Amino acid sequence: MLNAQQPTPLLLIIASFDPNNNGINDYDPEHPELLYDPASPIYGEQWAISKPEDYYETFFAPNGHSLQDFYKEMTMGKFYFYPLHIDHPIYEGQPEGVIPITVPLPHPSALKHLGDYTNETAAEKCIHDIVAACDPYIDFAKYDRNGDGKITPDEVAIVIFNAGYDRATTKADESFSKVVCENGPIPSHRFMVHGTSQYNDIEMRGGVHIVKVSNVGEYNSNGPITIGTPAHELAHNEGAQDMYSRYTGPNDWIAGWPMPLNFSLMSSGNHLGEGRTPAYIDPYQRHYLGWADEIVAEEDGEYTLHSTLSGKYKTLKIPSPNPQEYFIAEIRLKEGFERNLTPGDSKGGVVFWHIDEKINEEWFTKAQCVSHNRPNGQRHDLGNAILVRNMFEEINDENGNFLHYGPCFKQKGFCEDPFFYKSDDEKTSHFDSSLYCGAASLSYSLNNFPEGVDKNWKLTVDVLDEPGETMKVRIKRG
């Protein structure tokens, strides 16, 4: 595992694609088809719209809105990115940490249609050549702290902004094409990329090798790329994993599968506020990456939780009779970067999670611990399951009386008030694990009960305070 415990220099590369290598933009509005005709010498040509000056403030300025500020806030100063020094600037006044590069290749979403390239090998080739083209301007060898000949993402982080649009955050022009990544919104920028974070092997001066790079589009529907998607991909570089369903075909998709959604940077939380106000990473991964400490509730009783902006945030781990399953309680308030965490006027409160390490041991590093695909023909439960109020389908008896919650969310979007907190309504302050079941096991409270443990075992938690930076909870197991 990487050392994500100290600030890391970040390089942003704005990449343009010039397949005929003539150094000029050959786009002709009278013949836009030349850009997307595979027989054309300028097939896949795409020049960046943005300049380095467009990104410095967004990613590095201490203005309360930058990527650097986001990571400082989320980790309470334990970890953040700062601009990599450009040893040999390309032009006078070039901002630190951002460099424009042009390579004699088609855009990767075009290159994949040429020769023997595939989607994977085209991306690998473009990433390799783009990073290699930075070699004259930066002495990467000096960042090899442990002298192993590898520049890992905790030594230098790199994000490529591919000329054109980011597929995850851009409304496509489907009148042009329904082929993914070939339906950009303007004729001169028809090709798009999905955000990725992938391994490579790029030898630089001094014999050092760059081994992992993040990759996004430079623009989205509203202008230059915002921090949400890059923040998500950079977290991958540090060891974080996706918290959404992967490798699940459309015919096998389950509506309402209970993913963390807004409550994790690694789910859909990176898109909040059009990517300007991404959510923090989920508490399991905050602790896993060393960005938050934990308190273990060995005994029943009262415990005090703190919000992130208090500077005292810790996760509360609540063990169960199954050593491999436990619960996490944390405070999430709608403030700071998380001000758009949910729609509506809710202030936030306590959120509960159910963790199953048996599942995580097999699926977490494969980025499938919350997926609803069917390895070996069988779905597995979530290793990192969020248990929120007001979002799960309700199961009633024959008289219409509420019994418990079903395994799936009842709505597509996130509800306005999924938190637990003290109020005039007792329902907002009481968490009961026996109301929640595993998405695959359909077993309530726990996915697996050890021998001798009554299946009526449950965890109850009373939240004793209104939403705030300090909230007390009273836990009881049995």
Rosetta blueprint (number, residue, H / E / L):
1 M L
2 L L
3 N L
4 A L
5 Q L
6 Q L
7 P L
8 T E
9 P E
10 L E
11 L E
12 L E
13 I E
14 I E
15 A E
16 S E
17 F E
18 D L
19 P L
20 N L
21 N L
22 N L
23 G L
24 I L
25 N L
26 D L
27 Y L
28 D L
29 P L
30 E L
31 H L
32 P L
33 E H
34 L H
35 L H
36 Y H
37 D L
38 P L
39 A L
40 S L
41 P L
42 I L
43 Y L
44 G L
45 E L
46 Q E
47 W L
48 A L
49 I L
50 S L
51 K L
52 P H
53 E H
54 D H
55 Y L
56 Y H
57 E H
58 T H
59 F H
60 F H
61 A L
62 P L
63 N L
64 G L
65 H L
66 S L
67 L H
68 Q H
69 D H
70 F H
71 Y H
72 K H
73 E H
74 M H
75 T H
76 M L
77 G L
78 K L
79 F L
80 Y L
81 F E
82 Y E
83 P E
84 L L
85 H L
86 I L
87 D L
88 H L
89 P L
90 I L
91 Y L
92 E L
93 G L
94 Q L
95 P L
96 E L
97 G L
98 V E
99 I E
100 P E
101 I E
102 T E
103 V E
104 P L
105 L L
106 P L
107 H L
108 P H
109 S H
110 A H
111 L H
112 K L
113 H L
114 L L
115 G L
116 D L
117 Y L
118 T L
119 N H
120 E H
121 T H
122 A H
123 A H
124 E H
125 K H
126 C H
127 I H
128 H H
129 D H
130 I H
131 V H
132 A H
133 A L
134 C L
135 D H
136 P H
137 Y H
138 I L
139 D L
140 F H
141 A H
142 K H
143 Y H
144 D L
145 R L
146 N L
147 G L
148 D L
149 G L
150 K E
151 I E
152 T L
153 P L
154 D L
155 E L
156 V L
157 A E
158 I E
159 V E
160 I E
161 F E
162 N E
163 A E
164 G E
165 Y E
166 D E
167 R H
168 A H
169 T H
170 T L
171 K L
172 A L
173 D L
174 E L
175 S L
176 F L
177 S L
178 K L
179 V L
180 V L
181 C L
182 E L
183 N L
184 G L
185 P L
186 I E
187 P L
188 S L
189 H E
190 R L
191 F L
192 M E
193 V E
194 H L
195 G L
196 T E
197 S E
198 Q E
199 Y E
200 N E
201 D E
202 I E
203 E E
204 M L
205 R H
206 G H
207 G H
208 V L
209 H E
210 I E
211 V E
212 K E
213 V E
214 S E
215 N E
216 V E
217 G E
218 E E
219 Y E
220 N E
221 S L
222 N L
223 G E
224 P E
225 I L
226 T L
227 I L
228 G H
229 T H
230 P H
231 A H
232 H H
233 E H
234 L H
235 A H
236 H H
237 N H
238 E L
239 G L
240 A L
241 Q L
242 D L
243 M L
244 Y L
245 S L
246 R L
247 Y L
248 T L
249 G L
250 P H
251 N H
252 D H
253 W L
254 I L
255 A L
256 G L
257 W L
258 P L
259 M L
260 P L
261 L H
262 N H
263 F H
264 S L
265 L L
266 M L
267 S L
268 S L
269 G H
270 N H
271 H H
272 L H
273 G H
274 E H
275 G H
276 R L
277 T L
278 P L
279 A L
280 Y L
281 I L
282 D L
283 P H
284 Y H
285 Q H
286 R H
287 H H
288 Y H
289 L L
290 G L
291 W L
292 A L
293 D E
294 E E
295 I E
296 V E
297 A L
298 E L
299 E L
300 D L
301 G E
302 E E
303 Y E
304 T E
305 L E
306 H E
307 S L
308 T H
309 L H
310 S H
311 G L
312 K L
313 Y L
314 K E
315 T E
316 L E
317 K E
318 I E
319 P E
320 S L
321 P L
322 N L
323 P L
324 Q L
325 E E
326 Y E
327 F E
328 I E
329 A E
330 E E
331 I E
332 R E
333 L E
334 K L
335 E L
336 G H
337 F H
338 E H
339 R L
340 N L
341 L L
342 T L
343 P L
344 G L
345 D L
346 S L
347 K L
348 G E
349 G E
350 V E
351 V E
352 F E
353 W E
354 H E
355 I E
356 D E
357 E H
358 K H
359 I H
360 N H
361 E H
362 E H
363 W H
364 F H
365 T H
366 K H
367 A L
368 Q L
369 C L
370 V L
371 S L
372 H L
373 N L
374 R L
375 P H
376 N H
377 G H
378 Q L
379 R L
380 H L
381 D L
382 L L
383 G L
384 N E
385 A E
386 I E
387 L E
388 V L
389 R L
390 N L
391 M L
392 F E
393 E E
394 E E
395 I E
396 N E
397 D L
398 E L
399 N L
400 G L
401 N L
402 F E
403 L E
404 H E
405 Y E
406 G E
407 P E
408 C E
409 F E
410 K L
411 Q L
412 K L
413 G L
414 F L
415 C L
416 E L
417 D L
418 P L
419 F L
420 F E
421 Y L
422 K L
423 S L
424 D L
425 D L
426 E H
427 K H
428 T H
429 S L
430 H E
431 F E
432 D E
433 S H
434 S H
435 L H
436 Y L
437 C E
438 G L
439 A L
440 A L
441 S L
442 L L
443 S L
444 Y E
445 S L
446 L L
447 N L
448 N L
449 F L
450 P L
451 E L
452 G L
453 V L
454 D L
455 K L
456 N L
457 W L
458 K L
459 L E
460 T E
461 V E
462 D E
463 V E
464 L L
465 D L
466 E L
467 P L
468 G L
469 E L
470 T E
471 M E
472 K E
473 V E
474 R E
475 I E
476 K E
477 R E
478 G L
